[in-house]
Amino acid sequence: MPMPYSKTVSILQITDLHILPEPGEKMLGIDTEYYFKAVLEQAFAAGNTFDLILVSGDLAQDPCTASYTRILKTLEQYPVNSVCLPGNHDDYPLMLSLFNSQKVSCYKQTLFEDWQLICLNSQIPGRPGGNIDNEELLFLQKCLAEQPDYFALIAVHHHVLPTQSQWMDTMLIENQHEVLKILLNYPQVKAVTSGHIHQVMDRDYQSLRVLGSPATCFQFKPLCRDFTLDLEMPGYRIINLLPDGSIETSVYRLPGLLQELSLDSFGY
């Protein structure tokens, strides 16, 4: 999908919405849909503009037409296209059937003037962990081989590097080493960004920058052996792709603390 020229490409990454079937429903004590909308409102406040919204998985908690339709209507209110990829909680075929317009889609490859965004499906249906299957790996290599003059940002739901939270890292992409080997074989690949971890990651792995983003709902406390929630507020990441192949990125959060969160929960 060719995109209009922009000297610096600005991407708003939101992730892990966990929208519930009915409006006003709460999960772990919070209204996930309320915070999804609040994050978008803050990101676009004061005239901020973006070239794309990247929604990096777990759009729905219990995926159904109702939840995806409300997400679609919310995204369509903004003057920018959105690209959505599936997480372990999502129904990918349902996403493909509903997010099928130019405004909101599941496009796997987006071309800008100097960059390409490649979205990969790491979902293993029925399981919380991730894997990039052979079809996806071939697609990845095809995109990179056919567009050698484009810098590349890779987006995927599950994380490719450990978080050092033992419970979370049981869901690391199973074939992470195979994926990283491919990415490192193409010097135009500059970064990988993911969701799933509900916390911030920003690490260098050889020539790659590896990013993880906060969720638009509840956050996970870093460096924990077991499932642990954090009072940090919902947030988002802005990724600026510069024409010289460099990346500038920052994480922003809603103000305050997530006081209504049920900290005694043992899972989600």
N, C-alpha and C positions, 0 to 999 in steps of 0.2 A: 504494500500500500504506500505509494509515494506521498510524502508530506511537504507542505510549503517550506520554502527556504527560511531558515532562521540562523543567524550567525552563531549564536549559542543556543543549543536545544535545552529547554527547561522541562523536566519531567517531575510531576508530582506523584510520588509513590505512596499509596495507601494500601493497607493489608489487614487481613484477619478481622473482617467486619463481624462475623458470626451473627448475622441477622436472623431473627427468629420468625416463625410462620405468621404470628399475629402482631400488629402494631402495639407497642407498649409492653410487650412481654419482656421479662427480665431474666438474665443469666448471671449466676454468681452475684446477684444483688444489683446488677446494673442493667439499664435499658441500652442495649448495644446499638439500636437504630438511632437513638437520640445522639449518642456520641459520634457515630458515623457522620451524621449530618453536621454536628458541631465542628468536627475536624475539617470538613470541606469548607464550611463557612469561614473558619479562621484562615485556612490556607489561601482562600481567594479574597480575603479582606484587604483593604487599602489598595485595591487595584492591582494586586498581584496577577500576573498572567503566566500561563504555561502552554507548552506545545502539545502536551499529552498527559492524561492521567493514567497511571499504571496501577492496576488493582491486582495484587500478587497473591491471590488465593484465600481460601476459607471465607468466601463471600457470605455463605449461609452456614448456620449451625446444623439445622435439619432441613436440607434443601427441598424446596417445593416451588411451584410456580408463583405463589403469592409472595414469598420472600424475594425471589429474583426480580419479579415485576416491580416491587417497590424500590429495589436497588436501581433498576433501570431508570425509573422515573426520576429518582434523585440525581443520578449522573447526567441525565439528559437536560437538566436545568442549567448546566454549566456550559460556557461557550468554547468547549474544547472536546476533542475526541477522547474516549476512554478505551483502553485495551485491558481485558480481564483474562487471567489464567487460573486454572483450577488448583485448589488445595485438597487436602485429604478429606475434608468435610463436604466437599462439593459434589454435585451431580453434573459431571462434565457434559454429557449429551444434552441435558436440559439447558445448561448454560449456552451451548452452541445453538440450540433452537430459539432461545429468547434474546440473546445478545448477538443479533445478526444484522445490525444496521451499520452504516459508516460511522455514526456518532458513538455507538457503544458496541464493541465487537470482542471476539476472541482471536483476532488476527495474531498469528504466530511470528510474523516478520513485519517490521515497520521500517521503511527507509526514510532517512532525513537527507540533508545535503551532504554531510560528511560522516554520518553515523548510521548504524542499523541497530535496532532493538530486536533481539531474538527471544521469544517466550517459549519455555520448555514445560512440558507436563511431567511432573515428578510423582503423580498420584499412583498409588497401588490400591485399586478398588477394594474396599473393605478393611484396609489396614491403615494405621496412623503414620507409618514410616514412608520414606520416599525412595524412588528408584527412577533412573532415566533409561527407558528400554531402548532396544536396538533401533527401532523406527525413529525415535526422537534423536538418538545419537547421529543417525544418518542424515536426518533433517538439519541438525546443527552443523555438521560438516559441509553439507551442500550449501547452506547459506554463507558460510565463511569462505568456502572455496570459490563460489561464484561472485562474491563481492569483496575481493581482496583489498580494494582501495577505500573501503568503509571501515572506520573504527567500529568496534562492536561492544554493546552492553548486553549481557545475558541476564534474563529474569527467570526465576524459578521459585516455586513455593518453598520447598524444603531446603535446608541449609547444607552447604558443601564442606564447611569446616566446623569442627566441634565448638560448642559454646562453653564447655567445661561445667555445664549442669548435667549430671549423670542421667537423670530421667529424660531430659530433652534429647540428649545425644544418642539415645536408643532409636531415635527417629531420623537420624542423619541419613542423607542419600546413601543407599547401600553400595552403589558402585561409584562412590565419590572419586576414587583414584583414577578410574577410567575417564570420568568426565573431566577432571582437572588436567589429565594428560592431553586430551584433545584440545582444551582451551589454551594450554601453554604452547601447543604446537602452532598456533596462529597468533603471531605477535600483534595483530590488529585488535585482539580481544583485550579490553582494558579493565573490565570489571564484571562481577557477578553480584546481583542483588536479589535478596530473598525475603520471604515472610516467615511464617510458622513459629518463629522463636519468641515472638511477643516481647522483644527487647532489642537493644541497639548492638550491632556489631559493625566494626570498621577495622579490618585487618589487611595487611599485605601478605600475599602468598606468592613468592617469587615475583613475576611481572604483573600479577593480578591484584586488583583491589577487591576485597570480599566484604559486602555490605549486608547487614540485616536491619530490619526496620521495626519500630514499635507498632503495636496493633492500634486500630481505632477504637478498641474496647479495653479490656483488662490486660495488664502486663504481668509477665513472669519475672520473679526476682532472680537476678543473675547468680551464677556460681553456687547453685543449690543441688544437693544430692537427690532430693525428692521434690515433687510438685509443690511450688510455693508461689503465692501471688504477691504482687507488689502494689503499693499505693501510688506509684507513679501514674500520671495522667495519660490518657490516650494521646497519640501523636502521629506524625507523618514525616516523610523524608522528601526533601527537594534535591534532585540530581541535575546539575548543569553540565552538559556535554559540550566542551569547547572545540572549536575547529581544529586545534592542534593535537587533539587526542587526549587532552588532559580532562580531569573531572573535578568539579567542585561540588561538595554535597554537605548538607546540614540537616539535623533532626530538630523538629519543633514539637512542642506539646501544648495542650490546653493548660491554662493556669490552675494552680491549686493541687489538691490531693484527692484521690478517688475514695472519699470517705464511706460511700455506701457499699463498697466492695465487701463481699463475704469472705474474709480472710481465712475462715476455718474450713473452707471447701477442700476436698481431696482430689478433685479432678474436674474435667469439663467435657 
